Amino acid sequence: MGVIGEGMAEALKMLATGDPEVWDITLRTFQISGLATLISVLLGVPFGVFLALKRFPGRGVLASLVNFGMGLPPVIVGLATWLCFTRYGPLGSLGLLYTPAAMITAQAVIAFPLVAGFTMAAIQSLNPKLRLQIIALGANRWQFLWLLLREARLGLLAAVIAGFGGVISEVGASMMVGGNVKGLTRVLTTAIALEVSKGRFELATALSVILLVLSFLVTALLTALQQHRRQPQ
């Protein structure tokens, strides 16, 4: 309890005094994970809706791959991304390895199946008669999709929460493709791992507290939005 107590006190001290390095790492963590979540939502939601509504050969395989990807070890994603961005990889000419862009890419790949899987489940959980009713009312394709997404908004917000939670806590892939470079790619999770390896457990605990607070605040905001939408109109 001594290490935990000292770590919490250190976290409050660093936040209260405006420690520039801590604030820089915290802001970078939010930026990288936030952008990765946004990308995964922009790609994962349409893909999840597509899998939920369409019937075609190979659909079961794609759905299985999405569900498989939801439990894919992040370190495997990190390795695959590293191999793509390394000098002799297919995307090596872009020079993105050990940059925030590589971290965003890896985290977006991690979050994509989470968002797509939750979206697919949310759309499929709707009453099938709802689709027929929307079509009977004369809605065009875009109106049809919009109304379905609106009805499935609780599940879609759950998809966003799952995606963000999956990347904000990720360390293996971020360390592998970002390199934990101070002032460039160091985020809270990689900083925690570094401090633990140095035996600075109080500082690692302090950074862990900050990470938990950041994760809770974002999740609480999304949850409040989700539950507010659930209230009767």
VENMORA-V407432 format. One line per field, one symbol per residue. phi: phi as a letter, one per 20 degrees, with the letter a starting at -180 (. if undefined). psi: psi as a letter, one per 40 degrees, with the letter a starting at -180 (. if undefined). Layout:
phi=???
psi=???
//
This chain:
phi=.fffffffffffffffemgfffffffffgfffffffffffffeffffffgffdecbfnffffffffffffdfggffffffffffefgeefdfffmefmcgfffffffffffgfffffffgfffffffgfffffffffnfefffgfffffffeffffffffffffffefeecfffffeemlefmccfdffffffffffenefffffffffffffffffffffffffffffefge
psi=ddddddddddddddddefhddddddddddddddddddddddddddddddddddihiheddddddddddddehhdddddddddddeideidededfehfidddddddddddddddddddddddddeihdddddddddeeiadddddddddddeddddddddddddddddehddddddedefhhedehiddddddddddeegddddddddddddddddddddddddddddeeih.
//
